[in-house]
Amino acid sequence: MKPIRLDGRSLNRAQVAEIAHGAPVSLDPQQMQAVQRAADFLAEQVRRQEPIYGVSTGFGSNADKLLGAHRLREGLPGASKSGDSVLEELQHNLIVTHAVCVGEPFPPSVVRAMLAIRINTLMMGHSGIRPAVLEALVALLNAGVVPVVPRKGSVGASGDLAPLSHLAIVLLGGGEAFFDGERLPGAEALKRAGLSPVKLSHKEGLALNNGTAQMLATAVLAIERLEELCDTADLAAAMTLDAFAGRLGAFAPHVHALRPHPGQVHVAGHLRELLQGSTLSDIAYHLVPRFRQWQPESWQDPAQQALGFDIGWDWVPFTQRHGREKFYQRFRPFRGGKKHQPQDSYSLRCIPQVHGAVRDALEQAKRVIDIELNAVTDNPLLFPGLEGAKEVEDMVVSAGHFHGMPLALVLSYLKAAIPTLASISERRLNKLVDPATNDGLPPFLIGNEDGTESGFMIVQYTAAALVNDLASRAHPASVYSIPTSANAEDHVSMGANEGRHVLEMTEDLGHVLALELYTAAQALDYRRDMINAARALARGSDAEALAGKVQGAPPAGHADRAGFLAEVEALRRELAESEEFHPGVAVGAAWSALREAIPFMGRDRAMDGDVAAAVRLVQEGRLLSAARGTRG
């Protein structure tokens, strides 16, 4: 795998994801000159005994404490002297005392992303770190040493102090790290990797742990996952639309030109692409039969007798058409699974508006993250050789780039968007299983002629539980600052919590979408097979046979019988002349991929394996790949 070169200026999200998943890195030689220049500048200021925050002063609320040339207690009789200077001890102590996170460790992908981001920002040459320390960080990353970074402990200003200290402490030979899948003391992990500990110099501890790398790493990896999940949500919605024989007018280009939010326009176009070729969507209402429970006398043909359902329509008598004559000149007077209404429910009709708004939130997050990836986020900032500078304070500036609020707020936005996408998915799933709303499909998508089967009833329960959990976690951490460092740091972002939450929430979002796809495939089977069963009956029999599937028919000898049979014959001809009914090409490809792993459920069975398989299909992107494979 080719190394990704870090220069502090051109790192992108895709590269961070590659590094997170195993790509090595290298350092840009030309930019290393700027790194060396800043380190030399800082060393010169120390030699001149200039007071510099975090170099010759304490940190945070200790910023007013100037460091001396030696430790005060070394002047006591018999006191032993340390080999380190006070300035070096300051940097060492900063790391070892700040590595205090708790909880389960982040996965290696997050930690590797953190390392890459930290190295890249230090490559800008405004932090004062020596090239040798950056090279040691690169060696750590490329050797596969993954510091153990517990998940909780950062308030997002001054950056991710505690988690970044867990990264840096391994470089010093402390802490813990994973190496070759084994959790080891940091010193042992370095030894096995053939690396040596590093001793920090001026400001290097502060450069290593003062920044936004944790919240940024989790944000990048969450966005990588969310981009796929947004496409998965569109695919799930498209499969559900075909299962409902839905109306596509709401997704027409000229419709969305009147409200051209970018995400909305994109989703409408994506749905049209996924549903292209469908003969289920926009089907004439009267062609869609509704489910009836199978009975021994339901079918005469042996092949149809094996079906797990019966079908039927209601006929609208002539006496009930008064004032509606024009309507029934255009639409045949049969009520099946689809109501004669020009619009679907919101969870179907408003997919572009909801999914699109989530995509717009994602795009805003990407904009902020792309800036942050090539930004300097530690403090103080060094500007060696700044034109017009008169004092050291002009070239060493204490600012607030470590504050994570730009990231925290867009992550809060995503935290609200994720349960929104999950919620509309669950509403579609619920609509599929509820006989009051599923447009003539079987209750809970199972035949249940003996009254013993639950079908997909409890799948909706699981989706509801997941959506509730996502909604409970959507409260923005960014609005609740708790001051730190004896109120020297009196407003913090809590962006690290936001990033961790968003990354974790993507998993449950994927689960909800998997449940919708699993359910939609079952519904699609029923819808397609029911309409095609009606088509087969129409092609192989006469109007009298089809009339047997129609309720409300006038009896033999009734004055309306002939008119009724004439209308049934017109329905029969239309069904018989139709091509076989099928979903959109892309939806059909995704359905086939799902069916390779999960068979249709004709009778109740243990569903835990099905659900686990559906989750894997979404996690591995196999359904998306199948749908995308139909393009062109």
C-alpha positions as CSV (number, residue, x, y, z in Angstrom):
1,M,0.0,0.0,0.0
2,K,1.5,3.3,-1.1
3,P,2.3,5.7,1.8
4,I,0.2,8.8,2.1
5,R,2.4,11.9,2.3
6,L,1.5,14.4,5.0
7,D,2.4,18.1,4.5
8,G,0.0,19.9,6.8
9,R,-1.9,21.4,3.8
10,S,-3.5,18.7,1.7
11,L,-4.9,15.9,3.9
12,N,-8.4,14.9,2.9
13,R,-11.1,12.8,4.5
14,A,-10.6,9.9,2.1
15,Q,-6.9,9.8,3.0
16,V,-7.6,9.8,6.7
17,A,-10.0,6.9,6.2
18,E,-7.3,5.0,4.3
19,I,-4.8,5.6,7.1
20,A,-7.4,4.6,9.6
21,H,-7.8,1.3,7.8
22,G,-4.1,0.5,7.5
23,A,-2.3,2.8,5.0
24,P,1.2,4.0,6.0
25,V,2.3,7.6,6.0
26,S,5.3,9.6,5.1
27,L,6.4,13.2,5.7
28,D,6.9,15.9,3.1
29,P,10.6,16.7,3.1
30,Q,10.1,20.3,2.0
31,Q,7.6,21.0,4.7
32,M,9.9,19.5,7.3
33,Q,12.1,22.5,6.8
34,A,9.3,24.7,8.2
35,V,9.0,22.3,11.1
36,Q,12.7,22.6,11.8
37,R,12.6,26.4,11.5
38,A,9.9,26.7,14.1
39,A,11.8,24.3,16.5
40,D,15.0,26.4,16.0
41,F,13.1,29.6,16.6
42,L,11.7,28.2,19.9
43,A,15.1,26.9,21.1
44,E,16.5,30.4,20.5
45,Q,13.8,32.1,22.5
46,V,14.4,29.6,25.4
47,R,18.2,30.4,25.2
48,R,17.3,34.1,25.5
49,Q,15.1,33.3,28.5
50,E,12.0,34.8,26.9
51,P,8.8,34.1,28.9
52,I,6.6,31.8,26.7
53,Y,3.4,30.1,27.7
54,G,3.7,26.4,28.1
55,V,7.4,26.6,27.6
56,S,8.8,28.7,30.4
57,T,5.4,29.0,32.2
58,G,2.9,26.6,33.6
59,F,-0.3,25.6,31.8
60,G,-3.9,26.7,32.2
61,S,-4.5,28.3,35.6
62,N,-0.7,27.9,36.2
63,A,0.1,30.2,33.3
64,D,1.3,32.9,35.7
65,K,4.0,30.7,37.1
66,L,7.5,31.3,35.5
67,L,9.8,28.3,35.6
68,G,13.2,28.7,37.2
69,A,16.6,27.3,36.1
70,H,16.4,24.4,38.6
71,R,14.0,22.8,41.1
72,L,13.7,24.7,44.4
73,R,14.2,21.5,46.5
74,E,17.5,20.7,44.8
75,G,18.9,23.4,47.0
76,L,18.2,21.3,50.2
77,P,21.1,19.5,51.8
78,G,21.5,16.0,50.4
79,A,18.9,16.5,47.6
80,S,19.5,14.5,44.5
81,K,19.5,16.3,41.2
82,S,17.4,15.2,38.2
83,G,19.0,14.8,34.8
84,D,16.2,16.6,33.1
85,S,15.8,20.4,33.0
86,V,12.7,22.0,34.5
87,L,11.5,22.8,31.0
88,E,11.8,19.2,29.9
89,E,10.1,18.0,33.1
90,L,7.2,20.3,32.4
91,Q,6.6,18.7,29.0
92,H,6.9,15.2,30.3
93,N,4.6,15.8,33.3
94,L,2.0,17.4,31.0
95,I,1.6,14.1,29.1
96,V,1.8,11.7,32.0
97,T,-0.7,13.7,34.2
98,H,-3.1,14.3,31.4
99,A,-3.6,10.7,30.3
100,V,-6.6,10.0,32.5
101,C,-9.4,8.9,30.2
102,V,-11.7,6.1,31.2
103,G,-13.9,3.6,29.4
104,E,-13.4,1.0,26.6
105,P,-10.5,1.8,24.2
106,F,-11.3,3.3,20.8
107,P,-10.9,0.8,18.0
108,P,-7.6,1.0,16.1
109,S,-9.1,2.8,13.1
110,V,-10.0,5.8,15.3
111,V,-6.6,5.9,17.0
112,R,-4.7,5.6,13.7
113,A,-6.9,8.5,12.3
114,M,-6.0,10.6,15.4
115,L,-2.3,10.0,14.9
116,A,-2.5,10.9,11.2
117,I,-4.4,14.1,12.0
118,R,-2.1,15.1,14.8
119,I,1.0,14.6,12.6
120,N,-0.5,16.5,9.8
121,T,-1.3,19.6,11.9
122,L,2.2,19.6,13.4
123,M,3.6,19.5,9.9
124,M,2.4,23.1,9.4
125,G,5.4,24.4,11.2
126,H,3.7,26.6,13.8
127,S,4.0,24.3,16.8
128,G,7.7,24.2,17.7
129,I,8.0,20.4,17.7
130,R,11.3,18.9,16.4
131,P,11.3,16.8,13.2
132,A,12.7,13.9,15.1
133,V,9.5,13.7,17.2
134,L,7.3,13.8,14.2
135,E,9.4,11.0,12.6
136,A,9.0,9.0,15.8
137,L,5.2,9.4,15.5
138,V,5.3,8.3,11.9
139,A,7.4,5.2,12.9
140,L,4.8,4.4,15.6
141,L,1.9,4.6,13.2
142,N,3.6,2.7,10.4
143,A,4.9,-0.1,12.7
144,G,1.3,-0.8,13.8
145,V,1.7,0.3,17.4
146,V,-1.8,1.5,18.4
147,P,-1.9,3.4,21.7
148,V,-4.7,2.4,24.1
149,V,-7.0,5.5,24.2
150,P,-10.0,5.1,26.4
151,R,-13.1,6.8,24.9
152,K,-14.1,9.3,27.6
153,G,-12.3,12.2,29.1
154,S,-12.1,15.1,26.6
155,V,-14.1,18.3,27.0
156,G,-13.1,19.5,23.5
157,A,-11.0,22.5,24.8
158,S,-8.1,22.9,25.2
159,G,-8.5,20.4,22.5
160,D,-8.6,16.7,23.3
161,L,-6.0,17.0,26.1
162,A,-6.6,13.7,27.8
163,P,-7.0,11.3,24.8
164,L,-4.1,12.9,23.0
165,S,-2.0,12.4,26.1
166,H,-2.8,8.7,25.9
167,L,-1.5,8.8,22.3
168,A,1.7,10.6,23.3
169,I,2.5,8.7,26.5
170,V,3.3,5.5,24.5
171,L,5.9,7.6,22.5
172,L,7.5,8.2,25.9
173,G,7.5,4.5,26.8
174,G,4.5,4.7,29.1
175,G,0.8,3.9,28.9
176,E,-0.5,0.9,27.0
177,A,-0.7,0.0,23.3
178,F,-1.9,-2.8,21.0
179,F,0.7,-4.5,18.9
180,D,-0.1,-7.5,16.7
181,G,-3.5,-7.8,18.4
182,E,-2.0,-7.9,21.9
183,R,-2.5,-5.3,24.6
184,L,0.9,-4.5,26.1
185,P,2.6,-1.9,28.3
186,G,3.7,1.0,26.0
187,A,7.5,0.3,26.6
188,E,7.0,-3.4,25.6
189,A,5.0,-2.5,22.5
190,L,7.8,-0.1,21.4
191,K,10.4,-2.7,22.0
192,R,8.6,-5.4,20.0
193,A,8.2,-2.9,17.1
194,G,11.9,-2.1,17.2
195,L,11.3,1.5,18.4
196,S,12.8,3.6,21.2
197,P,11.1,6.0,23.6
198,V,11.4,9.7,23.0
199,K,12.4,12.5,25.4
200,L,10.4,15.7,24.9
201,S,11.8,19.1,24.6
202,H,10.4,22.7,24.6
203,K,6.6,22.8,24.1
204,E,6.5,19.3,22.6
205,G,4.2,17.9,25.2
206,L,1.8,20.8,24.5
207,A,2.1,20.3,20.8
208,L,1.3,16.6,21.1
209,N,-1.8,16.9,23.3
210,N,-3.3,20.3,22.5
211,G,-5.6,19.9,19.5
212,T,-8.9,18.5,18.1
213,A,-7.6,15.2,16.8
214,Q,-10.0,12.9,18.7
215,M,-13.2,14.7,17.8
216,L,-11.9,15.2,14.2
217,A,-11.0,11.5,13.8
218,T,-14.4,10.3,15.0
219,A,-16.1,12.9,12.8
220,V,-14.2,11.8,9.7
221,L,-14.9,8.1,10.2
222,A,-18.6,8.9,11.1
223,I,-18.9,10.8,7.8
224,E,-17.3,8.0,5.9
225,R,-20.0,5.7,7.3
226,L,-22.9,8.2,6.9
227,E,-22.2,8.8,3.3
228,E,-22.8,5.1,2.6
229,L,-25.8,5.0,5.0
230,C,-27.5,7.9,3.2
231,D,-27.3,5.9,0.0
232,T,-28.5,2.8,1.8
233,A,-31.4,4.8,3.2
234,D,-32.4,5.8,-0.4
235,L,-32.1,2.2,-1.5
236,A,-34.3,1.0,1.4
237,A,-36.8,3.7,0.6
238,A,-36.9,2.8,-3.1
239,M,-37.5,-0.9,-2.3
240,T,-40.3,0.1,0.1
241,L,-41.8,2.3,-2.6
242,D,-41.8,-0.6,-5.1
243,A,-43.4,-2.8,-2.4
244,F,-46.1,-0.2,-2.0
245,A,-46.5,0.3,-5.8
246,G,-45.9,3.9,-4.9
247,R,-46.5,7.1,-6.8
248,L,-43.4,8.7,-8.5
249,G,-44.7,12.1,-9.4
250,A,-43.5,13.5,-6.1
251,F,-39.9,12.9,-7.3
252,A,-40.1,14.5,-10.7
253,P,-37.3,17.0,-11.6
254,H,-39.6,19.9,-12.3
255,V,-41.2,19.4,-8.9
256,H,-37.9,19.8,-7.1
257,A,-36.8,22.7,-9.2
258,L,-39.3,24.7,-7.2
259,R,-37.5,24.1,-3.9
260,P,-34.0,23.3,-4.9
261,H,-32.3,22.3,-1.7
262,P,-29.2,20.4,-2.9
263,G,-29.8,17.3,-0.8
264,Q,-33.5,17.2,-1.7
265,V,-32.8,17.5,-5.4
266,H,-30.1,14.8,-5.2
267,V,-32.3,12.3,-3.3
268,A,-35.2,12.8,-5.8
269,G,-32.8,12.0,-8.6
270,H,-31.4,9.0,-6.8
271,L,-34.8,7.6,-6.2
272,R,-35.7,8.0,-9.9
273,E,-32.5,6.2,-10.8
274,L,-33.1,3.3,-8.3
275,L,-36.7,2.9,-9.5
276,Q,-35.9,3.1,-13.2
277,G,-37.6,0.2,-15.1
278,S,-40.1,-0.5,-12.4
279,T,-43.5,-1.8,-13.5
280,L,-44.8,-1.7,-9.9
281,S,-44.4,2.0,-9.2
282,D,-47.2,4.1,-10.8
283,I,-49.2,1.0,-11.6
284,A,-52.9,1.7,-12.3
285,Y,-54.7,1.4,-9.0
286,H,-57.3,-1.1,-10.1
287,L,-54.7,-3.6,-11.2
288,V,-53.4,-4.1,-7.7
289,P,-55.3,-6.8,-5.8
290,R,-55.4,-7.0,-2.0
291,F,-54.3,-9.9,0.1
292,R,-56.8,-12.5,1.2
293,Q,-55.9,-15.4,3.4
294,W,-55.3,-18.6,1.5
295,Q,-58.0,-21.3,1.6
296,P,-58.1,-24.7,0.1
297,E,-60.6,-23.5,-2.5
298,S,-58.6,-20.3,-3.3
299,W,-57.1,-21.6,-6.6
300,Q,-57.9,-24.3,-9.1
301,D,-54.5,-24.3,-10.9
302,P,-52.0,-26.6,-9.0
303,A,-49.2,-24.1,-9.4
304,Q,-51.3,-21.3,-8.0
305,Q,-52.6,-23.6,-5.2
306,A,-49.1,-23.6,-3.9
307,L,-49.2,-19.8,-3.3
308,G,-49.3,-18.7,0.3
309,F,-52.1,-16.2,-0.4
310,D,-55.4,-15.4,-2.1
311,I,-56.2,-12.2,-3.8
312,G,-59.3,-10.1,-4.3
313,W,-61.0,-6.8,-5.3
314,D,-64.2,-5.1,-4.3
315,W,-66.5,-4.0,-7.2
316,V,-68.2,-0.6,-7.0
317,P,-71.9,-1.1,-7.8
318,F,-73.5,1.2,-10.4
319,T,-75.7,2.6,-7.7
320,Q,-72.7,4.0,-5.9
321,R,-71.3,5.9,-8.8
322,H,-73.7,8.8,-8.8
323,G,-71.8,12.0,-9.3
324,R,-68.6,10.0,-9.9
325,E,-69.4,8.9,-13.5
326,K,-66.4,10.8,-15.0
327,F,-64.0,9.2,-12.5
328,Y,-65.2,5.7,-13.4
329,Q,-64.8,6.4,-17.1
330,R,-61.1,6.9,-16.4
331,F,-60.5,4.3,-13.6
332,R,-62.0,0.9,-13.5
333,P,-64.5,0.3,-10.6
334,F,-62.4,-2.2,-8.7
335,R,-60.9,-1.5,-5.2
336,G,-57.9,-3.7,-4.5
337,G,-54.8,-3.0,-2.4
338,K,-54.3,0.6,-3.6
339,K,-56.7,3.4,-2.8
340,H,-57.6,5.8,-5.5
341,Q,-55.7,8.7,-4.1
342,P,-53.0,10.8,-5.9
343,Q,-50.5,10.8,-3.0
344,D,-48.7,8.5,-0.7
345,S,-48.1,9.0,3.0
346,Y,-45.4,11.4,4.2
347,S,-42.8,8.6,4.9
348,L,-43.0,7.8,1.2
349,R,-43.8,11.1,-0.5
350,C,-41.4,13.2,1.6
351,I,-38.4,11.0,1.3
352,P,-36.4,13.7,-0.7
353,Q,-37.3,16.4,1.8
354,V,-36.2,14.3,4.8
355,H,-33.3,12.3,3.4
356,G,-32.2,15.4,1.6
357,A,-32.1,17.5,4.7
358,V,-29.9,14.9,6.3
359,R,-27.6,15.0,3.3
360,D,-27.4,18.8,3.6
361,A,-26.4,18.4,7.3
362,L,-23.7,16.0,6.2
363,E,-22.4,18.4,3.6
364,Q,-22.1,21.2,6.2
365,A,-20.2,18.8,8.4
366,K,-17.9,17.9,5.6
367,R,-17.2,21.6,4.8
368,V,-16.1,22.2,8.4
369,I,-14.1,19.0,8.7
370,D,-12.2,19.7,5.4
371,I,-11.0,23.0,6.9
372,E,-10.1,21.5,10.2
373,L,-8.0,18.7,8.7
374,N,-5.4,21.2,7.5
375,A,-5.6,23.6,10.4
376,V,-3.2,24.3,13.3
377,T,-5.1,23.5,16.5
378,D,-2.5,23.8,19.3
379,N,-1.4,26.7,21.4
380,P,0.6,29.0,21.5
381,L,1.1,29.5,17.8
382,L,4.6,30.2,16.5
383,F,5.3,32.7,13.7
384,P,9.1,32.8,13.3
385,G,10.3,35.7,11.2
386,L,6.9,37.4,11.2
387,E,7.2,40.7,9.4
388,G,7.0,43.7,11.7
389,A,7.4,41.7,14.9
390,K,9.1,43.6,17.6
391,E,8.8,41.4,20.7
392,V,8.6,37.6,21.2
393,E,4.9,38.1,22.0
394,D,4.3,39.2,18.4
395,M,5.7,35.8,17.2
396,V,4.3,33.6,19.9
397,V,0.6,34.1,20.1
398,S,-1.8,32.5,22.5
399,A,-5.1,32.0,20.7
400,G,-8.0,29.6,20.9
401,H,-7.6,27.3,17.9
402,F,-7.9,24.3,20.2
403,H,-11.5,25.1,20.9
404,G,-13.6,22.4,19.2
405,M,-16.9,24.4,18.8
406,P,-16.8,24.5,15.0
407,L,-16.7,20.7,15.0
408,A,-19.0,20.3,18.0
409,L,-21.9,22.3,16.4
410,V,-21.8,20.5,13.1
411,L,-21.6,17.2,15.0
412,S,-24.7,18.3,17.0
413,Y,-26.4,18.9,13.7
414,L,-25.5,15.3,12.6
415,K,-26.7,14.0,16.0
416,A,-30.1,15.4,15.2
417,A,-30.0,14.2,11.6
418,I,-29.2,10.5,12.4
419,P,-32.4,9.7,14.4
420,T,-34.4,11.6,11.8
421,L,-33.2,9.3,9.0
422,A,-33.8,6.3,11.3
423,S,-37.2,7.5,12.3
424,I,-38.6,7.8,8.8
425,S,-37.2,4.4,8.0
426,E,-39.0,2.9,10.9
427,R,-42.2,4.6,9.9
428,R,-41.9,3.0,6.4
429,L,-41.2,-0.4,8.0
430,N,-44.2,0.0,10.3
431,K,-46.4,1.0,7.4
432,L,-45.4,-2.2,5.6
433,V,-46.4,-4.5,8.4
434,D,-49.7,-2.8,9.5
435,P,-52.7,-4.0,7.5
436,A,-54.4,-0.7,8.1
437,T,-51.6,1.1,6.1
438,N,-49.8,-1.4,3.9
439,D,-52.1,-1.1,0.9
440,G,-53.5,-4.6,0.7
441,L,-50.4,-6.6,1.8
442,P,-50.9,-9.3,4.4
443,P,-50.9,-8.3,8.1
444,F,-47.3,-8.5,9.4
445,L,-46.3,-9.9,5.9
446,I,-47.2,-13.5,6.6
447,G,-50.1,-15.7,5.4
448,N,-51.2,-16.8,8.8
449,E,-54.2,-18.7,7.6
450,D,-54.1,-20.9,10.7
451,G,-53.7,-17.9,13.1
452,T,-50.4,-19.2,14.5
453,E,-47.9,-16.8,12.9
454,S,-46.4,-13.4,13.9
455,G,-44.4,-12.7,10.8
456,F,-42.5,-9.5,10.8
457,M,-44.4,-8.0,13.8
458,I,-41.5,-7.9,16.2
459,V,-39.0,-6.6,13.6
460,Q,-40.8,-3.3,13.9
461,Y,-40.4,-3.4,17.7
462,T,-36.7,-3.7,17.4
463,A,-36.6,-0.8,14.9
464,A,-38.7,1.3,17.3
465,A,-36.4,0.5,20.2
466,L,-33.4,1.6,18.1
467,V,-35.0,4.8,17.0
468,N,-35.9,5.7,20.6
469,D,-32.4,5.0,21.7
470,L,-31.0,7.2,18.9
471,A,-33.4,10.0,19.8
472,S,-32.4,9.8,23.4
473,R,-28.8,10.3,22.5
474,A,-29.4,13.2,20.1
475,H,-29.3,15.9,22.9
476,P,-26.5,18.2,21.8
477,A,-23.5,18.0,24.2
478,S,-22.2,21.2,22.6
479,V,-24.8,23.3,24.5
480,Y,-23.7,22.2,27.9
481,S,-20.2,23.6,28.8
482,I,-18.6,22.7,32.1
483,P,-15.6,25.0,33.0
484,T,-12.3,23.3,33.7
485,S,-8.8,24.2,35.0
486,A,-10.0,26.3,37.9
487,N,-12.1,28.4,35.5
488,A,-9.2,29.4,33.4
489,E,-10.8,27.3,30.7
490,D,-14.3,28.6,31.4
491,H,-16.1,27.6,28.2
492,V,-15.5,24.3,26.5
493,S,-17.0,22.6,23.4
494,M,-17.7,19.0,24.5
495,G,-17.0,18.2,20.8
496,A,-15.2,15.0,21.7
497,N,-18.5,13.6,23.2
498,E,-20.3,14.7,20.1
499,G,-17.9,12.9,17.8
500,R,-18.0,9.8,19.8
501,H,-21.8,9.8,19.9
502,V,-22.1,10.4,16.2
503,L,-19.7,7.6,15.4
504,E,-21.5,5.2,17.7
505,M,-25.0,6.2,16.5
506,T,-24.1,5.3,12.9
507,E,-24.1,1.7,13.9
508,D,-27.7,1.7,15.1
509,L,-28.8,3.8,12.1
510,G,-27.3,1.0,9.9
511,H,-29.3,-1.6,12.0
512,V,-32.6,0.3,11.4
513,L,-32.0,0.5,7.6
514,A,-31.1,-3.2,7.6
515,L,-34.4,-4.0,9.2
516,E,-36.3,-1.9,6.7
517,L,-34.6,-3.6,3.8
518,Y,-35.3,-7.0,5.3
519,T,-38.9,-6.2,5.7
520,A,-39.3,-4.4,2.3
521,A,-37.9,-7.4,0.5
522,Q,-40.6,-9.6,2.1
523,A,-43.3,-7.0,1.2
524,L,-41.9,-6.7,-2.4
525,D,-42.2,-10.5,-2.8
526,Y,-45.8,-10.4,-1.8
527,R,-46.7,-7.3,-3.9
528,R,-45.0,-8.7,-7.0
529,D,-46.3,-12.2,-6.6
530,M,-49.9,-11.1,-5.9
531,I,-50.1,-8.9,-9.0
532,N,-48.4,-11.5,-11.1
533,A,-50.8,-14.1,-9.8
534,A,-53.7,-11.9,-10.9
535,R,-52.0,-11.5,-14.3
536,A,-51.5,-15.3,-14.6
537,L,-55.2,-15.8,-13.8
538,A,-56.2,-13.2,-16.3
539,R,-54.1,-14.8,-19.0
540,G,-55.3,-18.3,-18.4
541,S,-59.0,-17.9,-17.8
542,D,-62.1,-16.0,-18.7
543,A,-64.0,-13.2,-17.0
544,E,-66.1,-15.6,-14.9
545,A,-62.9,-17.0,-13.3
546,L,-61.6,-13.6,-12.5
547,A,-65.0,-12.5,-11.2
548,G,-64.6,-15.2,-8.5
549,K,-61.9,-13.0,-7.0
550,V,-64.3,-9.9,-6.9
551,Q,-66.5,-9.2,-3.9
552,G,-69.8,-7.3,-4.2
553,A,-70.6,-8.8,-7.6
554,P,-74.3,-8.9,-8.6
555,P,-75.6,-12.5,-8.6
556,A,-76.5,-14.4,-11.7
557,G,-79.7,-13.1,-13.2
558,H,-79.3,-9.7,-11.7
559,A,-79.8,-6.7,-14.1
560,D,-76.3,-5.5,-13.4
561,R,-74.6,-8.9,-14.0
562,A,-73.8,-8.4,-17.6
563,G,-72.4,-4.9,-17.0
564,F,-70.4,-6.3,-14.1
565,L,-68.9,-9.1,-16.3
566,A,-68.1,-6.6,-19.0
567,E,-66.1,-4.5,-16.6
568,V,-64.3,-7.6,-15.2
569,E,-63.4,-8.6,-18.8
570,A,-61.9,-5.2,-19.3
571,L,-59.9,-5.7,-16.1
572,R,-58.9,-9.2,-17.3
573,R,-57.7,-7.9,-20.6
574,E,-55.6,-5.1,-19.1
575,L,-53.9,-7.6,-16.7
576,A,-53.4,-10.2,-19.4
577,E,-51.8,-7.6,-21.8
578,S,-49.5,-6.3,-19.1
579,E,-45.8,-7.4,-19.0
580,E,-44.7,-9.3,-16.0
581,F,-44.6,-7.0,-13.0
582,H,-41.2,-6.3,-11.4
583,P,-39.3,-3.7,-9.3
584,G,-36.8,-1.2,-10.6
585,V,-33.6,-2.6,-12.1
586,A,-31.4,-1.4,-9.2
587,V,-34.0,-2.3,-6.6
588,G,-34.2,-5.7,-8.1
589,A,-30.5,-6.2,-8.0
590,A,-30.4,-5.3,-4.3
591,W,-33.4,-7.6,-3.7
592,S,-31.5,-10.5,-5.4
593,A,-28.4,-9.9,-3.3
594,L,-30.5,-10.0,-0.1
595,R,-32.3,-13.1,-1.2
596,E,-29.0,-14.9,-1.8
597,A,-28.5,-14.6,2.0
598,I,-32.0,-14.5,3.4
599,P,-34.9,-16.6,1.8
600,F,-38.5,-15.5,1.6
601,M,-40.3,-16.3,4.8
602,G,-43.5,-18.3,3.8
603,R,-44.0,-19.6,7.4
604,D,-42.8,-18.4,10.8
605,R,-39.2,-19.4,11.5
606,A,-36.4,-18.2,13.8
607,M,-35.5,-14.8,12.6
608,D,-32.4,-13.9,14.5
609,G,-30.1,-15.3,11.8
610,D,-32.0,-13.4,9.2
611,V,-31.7,-10.1,11.1
612,A,-27.9,-10.7,11.7
613,A,-27.5,-11.4,8.0
614,A,-29.4,-8.3,7.0
615,V,-27.2,-6.2,9.3
616,R,-24.0,-7.7,7.7
617,L,-25.3,-7.0,4.2
618,V,-25.6,-3.3,5.1
619,Q,-22.4,-3.2,7.0
620,E,-20.5,-4.7,4.2
621,G,-22.3,-2.6,1.6
622,R,-23.3,-5.6,-0.5
623,L,-26.8,-4.4,-1.3
624,L,-25.5,-1.0,-2.3
625,S,-22.8,-2.6,-4.5
626,A,-25.5,-4.7,-6.2
627,A,-27.7,-1.7,-6.9
628,R,-24.7,0.4,-8.1
629,G,-23.6,-2.4,-10.4
630,T,-26.7,-1.8,-12.6
631,R,-25.6,1.7,-13.6
632,G,-24.7,2.0,-17.2
